Amino acid sequence: MNVHFIAIGGSAMHNLALALHNKGYQVTGSDDAIFEPSKSRLAAKGLLPETFGWFPEKIASNLDAIVLGMHAKADNPELLKAQELGLKIYSYPEFLFEQSKHKTRVVIGGSHGKTTITSMILHVMHYHDRDVDYMVGAQLEGFDVMVKLTEHNDFIVLEGDEYLSSPIDRRPKFHLYKPNIALLSGIAWDHINVFPTYENYVEQFSLFVDSIVVGGSISYNTEDAEVTRVVEASENTIRKIGYHTPEYTVEDGETFLETPEGALPIEIFGKHNLNNLAGAKWICQHMGIDEDDFYEAITTFKGASKRLEKIAESKTSVAYKDFAHSPSKVIATTQAVKEQYNNRKLVACLELHTYSSLNADFLKEYKGALDAADVAVVFYSPDALEMKQLEAISHQQIADAFKREDLIIYTNPEDFKNYLLSQNLENTALLLMSSGNYGGLDFNAIKELIK
């Protein structure tokens, strides 16, 4: 099968391209810019375009399929040529469904926690040598790729993103997977550039629940009132299985999970992560892993890449970086670190980097988000506002939104870096939360502070 990727360099797109190459497909692609690690990974398999840009001449009638990435625009020259030739054009999720329509599809949805839950499930399956197909949004320890597709595996585990499918398909990705087994972890308004009202955003999750195949199942977080309302309101003929945070204790910076066999030490921590673990356990049981085997495997799970990732530790100090950026994630992550290290000062730094977080109307959603921190710092770049064509926001707007009088605010990357490097981090937990990089912060310099 000959498949051409328009915008092959994206995180999801290049992983799908690698998966199809590993499956024996003929894969080509184009993009106007490709960055690391996509660039090296594509080059290693001979899939890196020789020249960056869009070339309609690459689009010919011998192509069996076009996969269109979100980075491309609706007037992309290669897309227009494919449409002119009447070629089959798939969005990323459409193509994944096409590859998995004869499998049992396990889809993990939710505003937060879906990457971690998907990673937990895959870790447990890998630990017990259960081979499954998958698509996950983070690089996992022990896994070479973020997408795996085979002809023979019975299950495919898919991280169900609610963002749009492609420039010409405005449906959320997770509406296209038609799960047999589903999970819904939480609902907290996000992606306001696409879903301008809270009600519109929540509706997407109702449609997700209704998309589960008849006779299928959904495991859902009963501690989230909106999730519970959405699931219980659905008239879809499916099994509905609630889960909640298990009992656990924290002693001297170590978390112990309460199990029928006693207290079990685990690597991950925080109520949010323990809630994710409960959801992952249910899904694994649906996939044939019994409770004891789940507990045995989960003790070795260290977390998904960029999700509460420990970057340095000494006898008295520790530093984490986390992908958290939405209000609900910031609250959960900050509380988790404070609970785990409650005898240390918590310095929590948040970069406002996404379209939603830099929107003046959305800022009020961050009220109290950093309250668990002893020292709270917010960084945002005026350049990011310009790039996203958003109105300027002031220090006062930030301070008013977070409702914290001692909030420290930086807009200059150099000033923020100098502030961090000047801190005495003895008996401190440092938490760096962002989907960006604080204007080019060198994390190795942070590691030098923790000694």
N, C-alpha and C positions, 0 to 999 in steps of 0.2 A: 504494500500500500504506500502511495506517495502522498506525503502530507507537508504542506507549507505553512509556516508560522509567520503571521504579520505581527511584529513586535515580539520577537523571540527572546529578548533580553530580560524580561520581567522575572521576578522571583518565582511566581507560579508557572509562567509560560516556559521558561527554560527548563524547569524540572519536568514538565510534561513532555517537552521535546526530548530530553534525555531518556525518559521512561519509554517513549515510542522507539527511539533508536535502540535501546536495550532489548526491545521486543522484536527487532528485526525490520522495522519500517524504514523506508527511505524518507529522511527528514531534511528539509531546507528551511531557511528563514531569513527575515530581514528585520532591521531596526535602525533608528537614526542615532542611537547611542546605547552602549552596553557597558555596564560597570561591574566591578568585582563584587561577589565571587562568580557571578554568571559568566563573565567573559572567559575566565580560565577554565571553568567547567565545560562550557561549550567547545572551547578550543581543544581540550583534551580528547573529545570525541569527534573532532573534525566537523563540528556543526557551527562554528563561529563564521558569520558572513565575512567574505573577503573585504568588502567595502561597506561602510555604514551608509544608510539612506534607503529610499524606497525605489524599487525598480520594477515597473509594470511588466517588463520583458521576462521576469522570473515566473510570471503567472501564465501557465499554458494549460491546454485542455487535457493533458495527461495527468494532471493532479487529481487525486481522489478526494482530497479534502483540504480546506483552508481553516486554520484555527486563528481566530481574531482576538488579539489582546486588548485590554482596556486602554493601554497607552496610545494605541492608534486612534486616529480621528475618523469621523464618518466619511470625510472626503479623501481618505488615504488613496494615493494613486494605485497601489496594488489591490486594495479592496474594490475600487471602481472597476478595475480590469477583471477581477474575479466575478463580480456581478454581471459585467458585460458578457462574459463567457458562460454564465449560468452554472458556475461551479458550486458545489456544496460548501457552504460557509457555516462553521460552528463557532459558538462562543466556547470558552474554556470549560464551563460546567456542562454544556451540551455534549461536548466531545467525551468528557469523563462518563456521562450517563451512557453514551453510545458504546463505550468500552465495557460498561458494567451492567448492562440491562439484563443479562442472564445470570447475574450474581445476587447474593444477598447483600443489599446495600445498607450499611450502618452509617447514619449521618448525625454528627454532633453539632448542634446549633446553640446560639446564645450570644448575647452582647459581650460576654466575658467568659473566660475559662475554657473556650472550645479547643484552643491549641493545646493547653495543658491536659485536658481530658483525653483528647485524641492521642496525645503522646503517651499518656499512662496506659491506655488500651494497647497501643502498639508495643510498648515496653514489655507488658505482661505476655502478649502473644509471642514476642521474640524470645523472652526468657524461657518459655515452655516449648520452643521450636514449632509453633503453629504459624505456618506461612499464610499471610493474607496480603491482598492488594491494599493500597492506601494512597491517600493524599493528605498531607499535613503541612501546616504553615510555618514550621520551624525545623532546623536541622537537629536530628536526634542522635544521641550517642549510640553507636553500634549500627547505624543505618547510613548507607552511602548516598541515598537519594531521598527527596521529599515526596516523590511520586513513584509508585510501583504498580505496573499493570502486567498481568499474565493472562494466558488463556485458561489455565487450570485451577486457580484458586477459587474457592467457593464464596469467600467473604471479601468485600471491599469496605474499608473504613474511610469516611470522607469528613474532613472538617467543613462544616456548613456555614459559609460566609453569607451575610445578608446584603453585601454590597452588589452593585450592578454587574451583569454578566459580560456585556461588551458595549462598544459605542453604538451599535445598532440593535441591541437587545437590552432594554431597560429593566428587565426582571431581575430580582435578587438571585444570586447564584443558587442558594439552597432551595429555591422553588423548583429547580429542574432535576433534582436527584431522585425523587420519588422513593423515600426510604422504606425499607421493611422494618428496620429497627432504628429508632430515633431517640435523641436526648435533647432536652432544653434546659440550659443551666441558669439563665438569667436574662432579664430584659431591662436595659437602661438606655435611654435615648442617645443616639449617636448618628453620625453621617448626616448632619442637618442640611448639607448642600444637596442631598438627594431626597431626604425625608424631612421636609420643612416643619412638620408638626409631630408632636409626640404620638398622637393618635394614628397618624399615617405610618409611623415607624412600627408601632405595636401591631398594626394590621398585618405587616409582613410575617410576623411570627404565627398569627392565626392561620394565614395561608399555608405556612410551612407545616403546621400540625394537620391541616386538612389534606396536605399532599401525601401523607403517609399512606401506603397501600392498605387496602381493606384487609383486616386480620393482622396487621402489623402491631407494633407497640411503641409507646413513648415513655421513657423514664424522665421525670421532671423534678426540679428542685422545689420542694414544697415550702421552703423558707422565703421564696420570692413570691410576693402576693400577685404580681402581674402575670408571672409564669403560671401560677396556679389557676388564676382566672381564665387565661387564654386556653389552657389545656382542658379544664373542666367544662368550658363553654362549647368546645368542639363537639359536633355531632358525628364526626367520623367514627366508623366502626372499628375501633382499635382498643388494645389494652392500655390502660393508663396506670403507671407505676411510680408513685412518689418516692423521693429519697430526701434525706436530711443529713446535716453534719453529724458524724459519729462522735462519741465521747473521746476526749484526748486530754493529756496533761503535758505541761512543759516544765522541765527541770534542768537548770543550769545550761540553758541554751539548746536543749535537745527535746524534741517532741516525741511523745509516746502515744501510739494509737491503741485504744482499748479494743480488744478482740475477745472472742469466746475462749481463746487459749491464754489470755493475759495481756499485759502491756507489751506493745511491739514498737521498738525504736524505728523511726523513719527519717529519711533525709530531708523531705520537704516539711514546710511548716506554715502556720497561719490558718485561721478558720476557713477562709476562702478556698485554700488548697485542699483542706480536709473535706470540704463539701464537694469539691471536684472529684476527690478520691471515691467518695460514696457513689457518685454517678458512674464513674468508670467501673466500679465493682459490679454494678447491675448490668452494664453493657457486656462486660466480660463473661458474666454468668449466662447471658443470652447467647453468647458465642461458644459456650461449652467449657468454660473455666470454672471450677468449683471454688468456693470461698477460701478454703485453706490454700489452694494453689495461687489464688490472687494475692493473699497476704504474703506468701513466701516471695513472690516476684516483686511486689510493690516496695519492699524494704530497700531494694537496690535502685529505685527510681530517684534520680537526682534533680529532675526538673527539665523543662524544655528550654532550648536556647533562648536567651534574652528574657526569660521569665524568672524573676528573682534569682539571677545568676550571680553567685559569689565571685567577686573579682580579686579580693585580697582579704587576708585574715592574719591577726597576730594574737598574742595571749589576751590583750585587752581591747582590741579593736577589730571591726569587720566592715567591709564595703560590699554593697550589692548594686547591680544595675538591673533595671526592669523596664520592659516595654510599655508599662502602664502610661496611659495618657487621658483616657476618659475619666470623668468624675468617680464612677463606681469602682474602676480599677485602682485609682489613686487611693481612695479610702481603704479598700481591702488590703492593698499592698502595704500602706503605711501602718495600718493596725497590726498586720501580721508581723512586721519587723519589730514593732514596739513590744508586742506580746512575747516574741521569742527572746528579745534582749531587754527585758523590762528594768534591769538594773544598770543599763547604760543610757547615755544621752543619745537621742535619735536626731540626726541631722538629715532632713528629707528635702531633696532638691527636685523640682518638677520643671521640665521644659514644656511650655505651650507651643506646640509645633503643628498640629493638625488644623484643618480648615475649621472644624467645630470648635476646638479649644481657643482659637484666635478670633472667634466671632463674638462681637460685643454683646449680642443678644443671648448667646449661649453661656457666657461666662458665669452667670448667676448659678448655674448648675454645680459650680465648684464650691459652693458655700459649705464650710466645715471640712473640706476634703483633706486638709493637712492638719487637722486638730490633734491627731495622735502624736505628731512630731514635737520634740522639745524645741527644735530650731527649724523653721520652715522657710524655704527659699524658692522663689519662682523666677525662671529665666525665659525670656522670649526675645526673638530677634525682629526688629522692624523690617528687615529684609524679607523675612518669611511672610509678613503681612503684605508687602508689595508684590511678591511672587504670586500670592493667592488672590491678589486684587481685592483685599479687604480694607476697610477703613482703619485708620490708626487707632490704637487703644492706649490709654494713659496709665501711669503708675496708679493713679487714684482709682481708676476703673477696676484694676486688678485687685487692689487692696479692698475695695468695697465688695467685690464678688466673693473673695475668700472669707470675709468677715473675721479677719485676724489682725489685730493692731500691730503686732510685732513682726509681720510678714516682711521678709527681705526680698527686694525685687531688683533684678539686673536685666539690662537690655544689650549690654556690650559683652561679647564673648570673652574678651581679654580681662575685663573687670571681674566677671564671674569666675574665670580660671584663677585669677590672683586671690580672690576671696577663698576659694577652696584650698589652695596651696598654703594659705596663711593660717589655716585652722590647726589647732592642737587636737588630734583625734584620739587621744588616750581615753580609754573607757567610753568609746563612742561607736555607734552603728551609723554608718553613712549610707544613705539610700539615694541613688540617682535614677530618676524616672523620666523616660522620654522615648518617643518613636523617632527622634532625630539624634544629633550628636553634640548639642550645646554649642553650635557654631564652630566645631572642630576640636573639641576637648580631647586631649591625649590621655586615655585611660591608664596608660603605663605610669604617667606622672602621679595619678591617684594611688596606684599600687605602692609607689615609693613612700607615701605618707603613712601607710599601714605597716608598721615594723614592730 
